Amino acid sequence: MIDNCKEQILSDVVRVDLVLASQCDLIVPYQVRISEMISTKVVSGQTVSRIGTPGLSIAFSVQDGDEGEMESAPTLKQSEKQQASGVVVSHDLQVPIVAGFKETRAAVDSLQTRHFHVVLTTADGTRYLLYSLPGTSLLLLDEQDVNQRTTVKVTLQSKSHVIKLI
């Protein structure tokens, strides 16, 4: 993905969802490098690919069920590294929040040691997936008492860059 495209996507992100991997049924294995994925597909009355209910939601416009309110657009740094299993992409996502601290803290506590994926939603409703390899998703809440500044920090590794959900 071209850097300008990544920057444009991130500036349009209005919602960040962290979804437990156990809540997702995705038809493309995490070991495959992809740029697009069907997020929901029904075949013969059965859903073969789905993304479950988020364990943590952070949005600009807080609604029922959202834990945190974003202060500004998230930042995402991606870097590739050649490993024995092939190219692995490291994702470092930071989401500054200004409200919903107690709820966010509780959600972070419940997700900290679990395997999850990240879904980014833009203002036009387009969704993007950070599809983590098992055992690589890490979550941290960086709280600074001055001015109630808090940042949700997500680090994960994947075989793919940002994946557009279609």
Summary of the structure (lengths in Angstrom):
residues: 166
radius of gyration: 15.5
end to end distance: 16.5
largest distance: 54.9
contacts: 500
relative contact order: 0.25
helix: 16%
strand: 48%
